[in-house]
Amino acid sequence: MFRYQFIPTDTPFSIPKEMTKFKCLILIERRVSREFQQKVSRALIEAGCLYSLAWGIDCTTWDDSVDWAFLEHYGYGEYPDDKYVITTWHENNTLQETIEFAKNCTQYSDVKLDDILILDFRPEQRARFIEGLYANA
């Protein structure tokens, strides 16, 4: 399942209920407050995100934010192996290269991650463009 979510401002959002074991591609082309970034990261972990990829402005901070949300979720202690979240950032890749990586290079142990949620932080929506890049990757 491919789900695109456009997030133009730091306002409440929700992760689709059908997303349970999934990968999330976070595209950042606008400034996002640290507080909102933490809320999004926590929501991803709570929903069952198992692979998080970040591309764009300050994408390395998203990698850290999701890692910290994961650790916080499990009380900074032990966690189930099948719940471990892999995080990557792609600051030196093009958008197309990052989307190709998200589609083709995100195998996760025995869990097949066919479902992808794309969170697009930018001023204008571009669902068809991103879906086309993903379909052709």
Summary of the structure (lengths in Angstrom):
residues: 137
radius of gyration: 13.8
end to end distance: 15.1
largest distance: 41.1
contacts: 398
relative contact order: 0.26
helix: 37%
strand: 23%
